[in-house]
Amino acid sequence: MHIKSYGCQMNKLDTALVRSALLDAGFALTESVDDADIVLLNTCSVREHAEQRVLSHLGHLKHIKESRSDLVVGVIGCMAQRLGGKLLEDKTVDIVCGPAQIPQITELAIKALQQKQKCLAITQKIREKSEIQSQALEGFESAYSSPAFGREIRKSKFENRNFGVGQAYIRVMRGCDKFCSYCIVPYVRGPEVSRPPEAIIEQIKKLADAGVKQVTLLGQRVNAYKYKNGDKTYCLADLLELASKVDGIEWIRFVTSYPTEDFFDEILRAMADLPKVCNYLHLPAQSGSDKILRAMNRHYTAGQYLELIDRARSFVPDIVIAGDFIVGFPGETEEDFRATVDLVKKARYKNCFIFKYSPRPTTIADKRLQDNVPTDIKKRRNIELLSVQEHISDELSRGFLGKEVKVLVEGLSKKPYKDSQECEDAPQLTGRMATDWIVVFNGPQLLAGQCVKVKITKTSPFTLFGKLSK
């Protein structure tokens, strides 16, 4: 089997779950499509560009399948849920499986391979909560810490890895109920459902036993995690405290947070009080204009957002904050864009993920708002905002020059960095600090999955370079 993943951390986790289930069923991973009997594309629908990449890949697989008619191709994930049976109209596609149906993936794969049948598994009423579906997903989540996954975690070179050696994602909740006007997630991932804390902590313990050093707790708006068990209602701060007690785990992260009051102070207190919780907060703003925020159906103003950042920095003075922005949203004027630039300058993010608006089917913005900002203006605003953030990131990164920092080594660099210190007898490694700064240095590959000290000798806006401390 060969699996390719697109999109967010949720997709990377789903890919790990699928891989683990298929390995346990006797499948083997291949590095190349040419060697695979089955190819799975785990897809994203958040932006049009992500779907276009999948369609392009399907075009490539179509040519391969012309000479290899027995090749099975599956489309799984958000794009599968959105398009459903339409994807099966393409002769290239044999399996269509939505996010909620991934527990069925082994059965679907065997059926497609042995019986040569096309398979469709999606949720018909995506906004309805289903107890049966939740139980199936909960059972499948536990497969993530199966013996097959444990063996992969221990490898010094992770096959088809979606995250670094010694790291793992844990889903703490699924779905979203916010219905931001531009966002397709509620329509492909369903309503918010929080997982039982005991199941989450048991998973973390098993992953720690497998050699995991860092866990990242995932949720579409993770700070809204809430699970009632008897008289006790657990929030994310409770999870962070419980996870901190697991031996072997050194760092704990969580993404992505929604800018509201939901348990915000409790989470910040946990971050301040628990040494294992990383001082990193991903808090998407999306716009600095109150008018645009209302049109986006975001439930805060730019002023309230900045107040949350100020509060975070008062609780955790050395906190590092990352943001998300959409430029060119319907109705965005130059004045609105200037407000966004102003917010970015005030927030002083470590980094931002900045995207040009593209309409997504079924969303409120697509139905009710005209995509009236010209493409060239979207592009110009995107470039300008990226430049503003790059300048800020460059200033912040220079503060690490000459300092020794703790780094969790992810593995070999995926690409060579010319700014790294040359070292003939050791490969180039990459890792991250607790605050998510990327650090590149030379060292033995066996350090993958371990924490080391690195002295920073050079910086760039988004990457730090250094030498392994002796």
C-alpha positions in Angstrom: 0.0 0.0 0.0 1.0 3.6 -0.6 -0.7 6.4 1.3 -0.5 10.1 0.5 -1.9 12.7 2.9 -3.0 16.3 2.3 -4.1 19.0 4.7 -4.1 19.5 8.4 -2.9 17.7 11.5 -6.3 15.9 11.7 -5.5 14.3 8.3 -2.0 13.3 9.4 -3.5 11.6 12.3 -6.2 9.9 10.2 -3.4 8.7 7.9 -1.5 7.2 10.8 -4.7 5.5 12.0 -5.3 4.0 8.5 -1.7 2.9 8.1 -1.7 1.3 11.5 -5.0 -0.6 10.8 -3.7 -1.9 7.4 -0.4 -2.9 8.8 -2.1 -4.9 11.5 -4.2 -6.5 8.7 -1.1 -7.8 7.0 -0.5 -5.0 4.4 3.0 -3.6 3.8 4.0 0.0 3.1 5.7 0.9 -0.2 7.7 4.0 -0.8 6.5 4.2 -4.5 3.1 4.1 -6.2 4.7 1.8 -8.8 5.2 -0.9 -6.1 1.7 -0.7 -4.6 -1.4 -2.8 -5.0 -3.5 -0.1 -3.4 -3.0 3.7 -3.3 -5.0 5.8 -0.8 -5.2 9.6 -1.0 -6.2 11.2 2.3 -7.8 14.5 1.2 -8.6 18.0 2.4 -11.4 20.2 1.3 -10.7 23.4 3.3 -9.3 25.2 0.2 -9.9 24.7 -3.5 -6.1 24.3 -4.1 -6.0 21.2 -1.9 -8.7 19.5 -3.9 -7.0 20.5 -7.2 -3.8 18.8 -6.0 -5.8 15.6 -5.4 -7.5 15.7 -8.8 -4.0 16.2 -10.4 -2.7 13.1 -8.6 -5.8 11.1 -9.7 -4.9 12.1 -13.3 -1.4 10.7 -12.7 -2.8 7.5 -11.3 -5.2 7.2 -14.3 -2.2 6.8 -16.6 -0.7 4.1 -14.3 -3.9 2.3 -14.1 -4.1 2.0 -17.9 -1.3 -0.5 -17.8 -2.1 -1.9 -14.3 -5.9 -2.4 -14.2 -5.6 -4.3 -10.9 -4.4 -1.2 -9.1 -6.9 -0.1 -6.4 -7.2 3.6 -5.8 -9.0 5.1 -2.8 -10.0 8.6 -1.9 -10.6 9.1 1.8 -11.1 12.0 4.1 -12.9 15.4 3.7 -13.0 15.5 -0.1 -14.5 12.0 -0.1 -17.3 13.1 2.3 -18.0 16.2 0.3 -18.1 14.7 -3.2 -19.2 11.1 -2.3 -20.4 9.0 -5.2 -19.4 11.6 -7.7 -15.8 10.5 -7.2 -16.7 6.9 -8.2 -17.8 8.2 -11.6 -14.1 8.5 -12.3 -12.9 5.1 -13.5 -9.7 5.6 -11.6 -11.4 5.6 -8.2 -12.4 2.3 -6.5 -12.9 3.4 -2.9 -14.5 6.5 -1.4 -14.4 6.7 2.4 -15.3 9.7 4.6 -13.5 10.6 7.8 -16.2 9.0 10.0 -15.9 5.7 8.1 -12.2 5.2 8.4 -12.8 2.3 10.8 -14.1 0.4 7.7 -10.9 1.0 5.7 -9.5 -2.5 6.0 -12.8 -4.1 5.0 -13.1 -1.7 2.0 -9.5 -2.3 0.9 -9.9 -6.1 0.9 -13.2 -6.0 -0.8 -11.9 -3.7 -3.6 -8.8 -5.9 -4.0 -10.4 -9.3 -3.9 -13.9 -8.7 -5.3 -13.0 -5.9 -7.7 -16.0 -3.9 -6.4 -16.3 -0.2 -6.1 -16.9 0.9 -2.5 -18.7 4.0 -1.1 -18.7 4.7 2.7 -19.7 8.2 3.7 -22.1 9.8 6.3 -25.5 10.7 4.8 -26.6 13.1 7.6 -23.3 14.6 8.6 -24.7 17.0 11.2 -26.5 14.3 13.2 -24.7 12.7 16.1 -24.6 8.9 16.0 -23.8 6.8 19.0 -22.9 3.8 16.8 -20.6 6.0 14.7 -18.9 7.5 17.8 -18.3 4.0 19.3 -16.7 2.8 16.0 -14.5 5.8 15.8 -13.5 5.5 19.5 -12.5 1.9 18.9 -10.5 2.8 15.8 -8.6 5.6 17.7 -7.3 2.9 20.1 -5.7 1.1 17.1 -3.4 4.1 16.8 -1.4 2.7 19.8 -1.4 -0.8 18.3 1.8 -3.0 18.1 2.2 -2.0 14.4 2.2 1.6 15.2 4.6 1.1 18.1 7.1 -0.6 15.8 6.9 2.4 13.4 7.4 4.9 16.3 10.7 3.2 17.2 12.1 3.4 13.7 14.9 5.9 13.3 13.6 6.7 9.8 9.8 6.9 9.7 8.3 5.3 6.6 6.1 7.8 4.7 6.1 9.8 8.0 3.7 12.6 8.6 5.3 13.8 11.7 8.7 13.4 13.3 10.2 10.4 15.1 9.1 10.3 18.8 6.0 12.5 18.2 2.3 11.6 18.0 -1.0 13.3 17.5 -4.0 12.5 19.8 -7.5 13.5 18.8 -9.4 14.8 21.9 -12.5 16.0 20.0 -14.0 15.8 16.5 -16.0 18.1 14.4 -17.0 21.8 14.8 -20.2 23.7 15.7 -19.0 27.3 14.9 -20.0 27.5 11.2 -17.6 30.3 10.2 -19.1 31.5 6.9 -16.0 30.4 4.8 -15.4 27.0 6.4 -16.4 23.6 5.1 -15.3 21.7 8.2 -18.7 21.4 9.9 -20.1 19.9 6.7 -17.4 17.2 6.3 -16.4 16.5 9.9 -19.7 16.8 11.6 -20.7 18.1 15.0 -18.4 18.6 18.0 -17.9 15.4 20.1 -15.4 15.2 22.9 -13.7 11.9 23.7 -13.5 10.4 27.2 -10.5 11.6 29.1 -9.6 8.1 30.3 -9.4 6.9 26.7 -7.1 9.8 25.8 -4.8 9.2 28.7 -4.6 5.5 28.1 -3.5 6.2 24.5 -0.9 8.6 25.7 0.5 6.0 28.1 0.7 3.4 25.3 2.5 5.9 23.0 4.9 6.8 25.8 5.7 3.1 26.2 6.4 3.0 22.4 9.0 5.8 22.8 6.9 8.9 22.1 8.3 12.0 23.7 5.8 14.6 22.5 2.1 14.5 22.1 -0.1 17.0 20.4 -3.8 17.1 21.4 -6.0 17.9 18.4 -9.4 19.4 18.0 -10.9 21.7 15.4 -11.3 24.1 18.3 -9.5 22.3 21.0 -10.0 24.8 23.8 -13.7 23.9 23.7 -13.0 20.3 24.8 -15.6 19.4 27.4 -16.6 15.9 28.7 -19.0 15.3 31.5 -18.4 12.2 33.6 -20.7 12.0 36.6 -20.4 15.1 38.7 -17.1 16.1 37.0 -16.9 18.1 33.8 -13.4 17.9 32.2 -12.0 20.7 30.2 -8.7 20.9 28.2 -6.8 22.2 31.3 -7.8 19.0 33.1 -6.5 16.9 30.1 -3.2 18.8 30.2 -2.8 18.1 33.9 -3.6 14.4 33.5 -1.3 14.1 30.4 1.5 15.8 32.4 1.5 12.9 34.9 2.4 10.3 32.2 6.0 9.1 32.6 8.1 9.4 29.4 6.2 12.3 27.9 8.3 15.4 27.9 6.3 17.9 25.8 2.6 18.4 25.4 1.1 20.7 22.7 -2.5 21.4 21.7 -4.0 22.9 18.4 -6.1 24.6 17.2 -7.7 27.1 19.6 -10.6 29.4 18.8 -10.4 32.9 20.1 -13.1 32.8 22.8 -13.4 32.7 26.6 -13.9 28.9 26.6 -11.7 27.8 29.5 -9.1 30.3 28.3 -7.8 31.3 31.7 -7.8 27.7 33.0 -5.7 26.6 29.9 -3.2 29.5 30.4 -2.8 28.6 34.1 -2.1 25.0 33.1 0.5 26.2 30.6 2.1 28.4 33.3 2.0 25.7 36.0 2.8 22.5 34.1 6.4 22.3 32.9 5.6 19.7 30.2 3.0 21.9 28.5 4.7 23.8 25.7 4.4 27.6 25.8 2.9 27.7 22.3 -0.6 28.9 21.3 -2.0 28.6 17.8 -4.8 31.2 17.8 -6.2 32.0 14.4 -7.6 35.6 14.0 -8.5 35.4 10.2 -8.9 39.2 9.9 -8.1 42.4 11.7 -11.3 44.1 10.5 -14.4 43.9 12.7 -16.6 44.2 9.6 -15.0 41.2 8.0 -15.0 39.2 11.2 -18.8 39.7 11.4 -19.1 38.6 7.8 -17.0 35.5 8.6 -19.3 34.7 11.5 -16.3 34.9 13.9 -17.6 35.7 17.4 -15.1 38.3 18.5 -13.8 41.7 17.5 -10.1 42.6 16.7 -9.9 44.4 20.0 -11.2 41.3 22.0 -8.7 39.1 20.1 -5.8 41.3 21.1 -7.0 41.4 24.7 -6.8 37.6 24.7 -3.2 37.7 23.4 -2.4 40.3 26.1 -3.9 38.0 28.7 -2.0 35.0 27.4 1.3 37.0 27.7 0.4 38.1 31.3 -0.1 34.5 32.3 2.9 33.1 30.3 5.4 35.9 29.6 7.5 33.8 27.2 4.5 32.4 25.3 4.9 32.1 21.5 1.8 32.7 19.4 1.0 31.7 15.8 -2.0 32.9 13.7 -4.1 32.2 10.6 -5.4 34.8 8.2 -7.6 34.9 5.1 -7.1 37.8 2.7 -9.5 38.8 -0.1 -12.6 37.7 1.8 -15.8 39.0 0.0 -16.2 42.7 0.7 -12.7 43.2 2.0 -11.7 46.8 1.2 -8.2 48.2 1.4 -9.1 49.7 4.8 -10.1 46.3 6.0 -6.8 44.8 4.8 -4.9 47.6 6.5 -6.6 46.7 9.8 -5.4 43.1 9.3 -1.8 44.4 8.7 -2.1 46.5 11.9 -3.3 43.5 14.0 -0.4 41.3 12.7 2.1 44.0 13.7 0.5 44.3 17.2 0.3 40.6 17.8 3.9 39.9 16.8 3.4 36.2 15.9 6.2 33.7 15.6 4.6 32.8 12.3 1.3 33.0 10.4 -0.5 30.8 7.9 -1.9 33.2 5.3 -4.3 32.2 2.6 -6.2 33.8 -0.3 -9.9 33.3 0.1 -11.5 30.7 -2.2 -15.3 29.9 -2.0 -16.1 26.4 -0.7 -19.3 24.7 -1.7 -22.2 24.5 0.9 -20.7 27.3 3.1 -22.6 30.4 4.0 -20.1 32.7 2.2 -20.4 30.7 -1.0 -24.2 30.8 -0.9 -24.7 34.4 0.2 -21.6 36.4 -0.6 -20.1 37.4 -3.9 -16.4 36.6 -4.3 -15.8 40.2 -5.4 -12.1 40.8 -4.6 -10.1 40.4 -7.8 -7.5 37.7 -7.9 -4.6 40.1 -8.4 -5.6 42.1 -5.3 -5.8 38.9 -3.3 -2.4 37.9 -4.5 -0.9 41.3 -3.7 -2.4 41.4 -0.2 -1.2 37.8 0.5 2.4 38.7 -0.5 2.3 41.9 1.5 1.0 40.2 4.7 3.5 37.4 4.3 6.3 40.0 4.0 5.1 41.8 7.2 5.1 38.6 9.1 8.5 37.6 7.7 10.0 40.8 9.0 8.5 40.2 12.5 9.7 36.5 12.5 13.2 37.6 11.5 13.4 40.0 14.4 12.2 37.4 16.8 14.5 34.7 15.5 17.6 36.9 16.0 16.9 36.8 19.7 18.2 33.2 19.8 21.7 34.0 18.4 24.3 32.6 20.7 21.8 30.9 23.0 21.6 27.2 23.8 18.1 25.7 23.3 16.5 22.3 23.9 15.4 20.6 20.7 13.3 17.4 20.1 15.0 15.8 17.0 12.5 14.9 14.3 14.9 13.2 12.0 16.8 13.9 8.8 16.1 17.2 7.1 13.8 16.7 4.2 15.8 19.2 2.2 19.4 20.4 2.6 19.7 23.9 4.2 22.6 25.8 2.8 22.7 28.0 5.9 23.4 25.0 8.2 26.9 24.4 9.6 28.8 22.0 7.3 29.9 18.8 9.0 31.3 16.0 6.8 30.9 13.1 9.3 27.3 13.8 10.4 24.0 14.2 8.4 21.8 17.3 8.7 19.0 16.9 11.2 16.0 18.9 12.0 14.0 19.3 15.1 11.8 21.7 17.0 11.9 23.7 20.2 9.0 23.5 22.7 7.8 26.8 21.2 7.7 25.3 17.7 10.8 27.0 16.3 12.5 24.8 13.7 16.2 24.1 14.4 18.6 22.6 11.9 22.0 21.2 12.9 24.4 18.3 12.1 24.5 15.2 14.2 24.1 11.4 14.2 20.8 10.1 12.9 20.4 8.0 16.0 19.4 11.2 17.8 16.0 11.1 16.1 13.3 11.0 18.7 15.5 12.4 21.5 15.9 15.8 23.1 19.3 17.5 22.7 20.9 20.9 23.3 21.8 23.0 20.3 23.7 26.3 20.3 22.2 28.7 17.8 24.8 30.2 15.4 22.7 31.5 12.5 19.0 32.6 12.1 16.5 33.1 9.3 12.9 34.3 9.7 11.5 30.8 10.2 14.5 28.5 10.9 17.3 28.5 13.4 20.7 26.9 12.7 23.2 25.7 15.2 25.7 23.2 16.5 25.1 20.3 18.7 26.3 21.2 22.2 28.9 18.9 23.8 
